[in-house]
Amino acid sequence: DPVTPLLNQWTYEAMTHELLTLKNNRVVLNESTGVGSGDVREVVLDQRIDDFYRRNMFLNFGELGDNVKHLVDSFQVQHRSTDRLDTIDDMMKFVENYPEFKKTSHNVSKHVTLLSELSKKVDRNRLLDVSELEQDIACRESAVEHKAQVLNFLKSYKVTKEDK
């Protein structure tokens, strides 16, 4: 199939590579990606050390959104369990579990941020519309209609040069 490699890929790994630039298992998020003014944040995406990424790297964007929501929900449940520090034993358990809690918090924040950045790029670059047209061209014979649609996309200021 010679067409499939030309279509936009919608997996977590592919979108991160194409839209946010994943190099050496690192994504640099800065002002140009919309994360804070002047902030530069580098996040590591490595399937060997990040269970969430390993389980989701080949899932599509919709499934990824659902799984990030589940990740946030489970973190909230875990966080609520640390709200009650009434006894010294409660405090001791919290201190013992704090490194794991902090690691989980960082991981949740990382994936929520990445999903947010991917979502902004998809909206800003009209990638759903571009992908729909790509699929239609690949699956249906209608050269005249497709030509008109492609020309409309090429004229659109909302579609980036890379996607044209």
N, C-alpha and C positions, 0 to 999 in steps of 0.2 A: 504494500500500500504506500504509494509515494506521497500522498496528500497529508496523512496524519502528522508527520513531523512539522508540517507548516502551520498547524492549528495551535491556538493558544492552549497551553496546558493548565489545568486547574487543580493540581495537587499542591499541597503545602510546600514541598521541596521545590517544585518547578516554579511556583509563583514567587517564592522567596528569592530564587536565583534570578528570575527575569525582572521582577519589579523592585526588589530591594537590594539586589546584588549581594549574594552570598559568596564569600571568598574565604578559603581555608577555614570553613566552619564558622565564620564570623559575619555578622551583619552590622554595619555601622549605621546607626540612626542619629541624624543630626537635624539642624534647622531645615535643610532641604527636604527631609522626609516628614517634617511637621512635628518632631518631638522637641518641645521646649525651645526657647530662643537662646541660641548660643550653646546649648547643651550638645555634647557629643556623647553618645552612648553606644558602646559596642556590646553586642550580645552574642553568645556562643550557641550555635545549634549543632550539637554533635550527638548522633544516635547512640554512641557508646556510653555517654554519661547522662543523657536526658531521656528518661523513659517516655515522657509524653511525646516528645518529638519522634522517637523511634516508632511508637504506635500510630502516629498520625501523619508521618511524612509523605505517604503515598495516598492519603485520603483526599477526596475532593473538597473544595472550598466550603460547601454547605455542611458536609459532615464535620469538617474542622470547626466550624462555628458552633455546632452542637456540642462537640467535645470540649471546647474551651469553656462553654457555659457550664458543663458538668464539672470541669476542673475548678472553676470559680465557686460553684455551689458547694463542692466538697471541702474546699478551703474555708469557706464561710462557716460550715459546720464545725470544722476543726478549730477555727478561731474562736467560735462561741464557747467551746469547751475550756478555753483558757481565760474566759472572762471572770470565772469564780475562783479567786485565790483567797479563800477564807482561812485556811489553816497553813501551818508551816509545811505540812506534807504536800499540800497543793502547790505551794511556792517552790518546794524542792523539785517536784515533778516538772513544773514549768521550766525551771532553770535547766534541768537535765535534758528536756526536749527542745530547748530554745534553738540550738543550732539547726536541728531538723526543721523546726517551724520557720526559721529565717530562710533556709534553703528553699522550702516549699513556697514561701511568700515571693521570693525572687523569681522562681520558675513560673508561678502564676502570672506575675507582673510582666515577665518577658513575653509569654505567649499571648496575653491580652494585648500588649503593645504591638506585637507583630501582626496579629489579626486586624487590629484597628488600622495600622498602616497599609496593609494589603487591601482592606475594604475601601479606604480613601482613594487608593490608586485605581481600583476597579471602577469606582464611581467617577472620579475625575477624568479618567481616560476612556470612559464609556466602553469598558472591556466586555461587558455582557452583550452590548449591541454588536461590537466587533466580532465576538465569538459566535453569536447567532448568525451573522452574515457568513462567516467562515464555514460553519456547519452547513448552511443552506447551499453554498456554492459546492461544497464537497459531496453533498447527498442528492442534489436535485439539478436536473438539466433545465436551465432557463437563462441562457446567455444574455439576452437583451435586458431582462429584468435585473440580473446580477450586475451587468455593466452599469446600469443607471444607479443602483444602490452603491456600488463601489465609488463611482464618481461623486455621489453625495457625501460619502465618508471622506473622500480626499479633499473636498471643499470645506468640510467641517473644521472649525477652529478648536473644537473640543477633543478631537482625536489627535494624539501625539504623533510626531514624525515616525517614531519607531513602529507604531501600530498601523501607519498608513502603508 
